[in-house]
Amino acid sequence: MQAWRLIPYRLDAGKNQMHLDRCLLSHLSKNSEPAGFLRFYSWQPSALSLGLNQAKIPNHWHELIKTNGLDLVRRPTGGRAVLHQGDLCYALITRAPFEQRSLNYEYFCRFLIKGLGSLGISVDFGERQQSYMHQPNCFAIATGADLVISSGEKIGLKLVGSAQVYDRGIVLQHGSILVQPERQIWQDFFGEDYLVTGLAEILKYPSHQLTELIQTLILYLSQAACLQFEMELTEIALSMAELGQMGLDLREN
């Protein structure tokens, strides 16, 4: 059974989160251990992340970024803009099991489907032939790399968006799981008729229990990952030496 490493949950600025994902990808592209990394994180402050090759965003977004005190960050992965407000992000880094990227998406997203299922949330893949290349917003369209709610009152709404990048056979897949998005901010960016929901609303979690919901979600997703990928997951924090090698200071504030 493969040994994976779980990096503890981290609340940090987007530039640090993306740099850490890049560093973990680089590490596994040059080393055979561990077999994979899994981590969960949130963004502080909230941010708008752009896909690696996304050249433009709507002009009014720049003013909204400033007004709402958001960071603007570029991801190492493809795809379109993601608003990281009220979400939980995941990142997994391991050797790609398939040459075809669509198969890798399907394989890796299965742990999300299982974990969310443990919370009572049914999700399934978006439309595999969909493309969002003409959309600035990742959550505007659900492709085969994304997960949409498949039952209940919120059926059809996108709940998880994911993206990938590869380095010498190693894949970094990371994504955003909507937990408690503020509807007004999302509609300011994407239009008054834009429909958005999160786990807290679906499960009727009060705001003061949001931390508990995130902890439960991380637990269920971690357990689902162990089953899906047939691996042992050990939580090990980044050491000071590792932080130094990465050029990061991710110590607790």
Secondary structure, DSSP 8 states (H G I E B T S, - for coil): -EEEEEEEEEEE-HHHHHHHHHHHHHHHHH---SSEEEEEEEESS-EEEE-TT-----HHHHHHHHHTT-EEEE-SS-S-BEEESSEEEEEEEEE-S-SSHHHHHHHHHHHHHHHHHHTT--EEE-BTT---TT-SBGGGS-BTTSEEE-SSTTTT-EEEEEEEEEETTEEEEEEEEESS--HHHHHHHH-TT-----HHHHHT--GGGHHHHHHHHHHHHHHHHHHHHTEEEEE----HHHHHHHT------
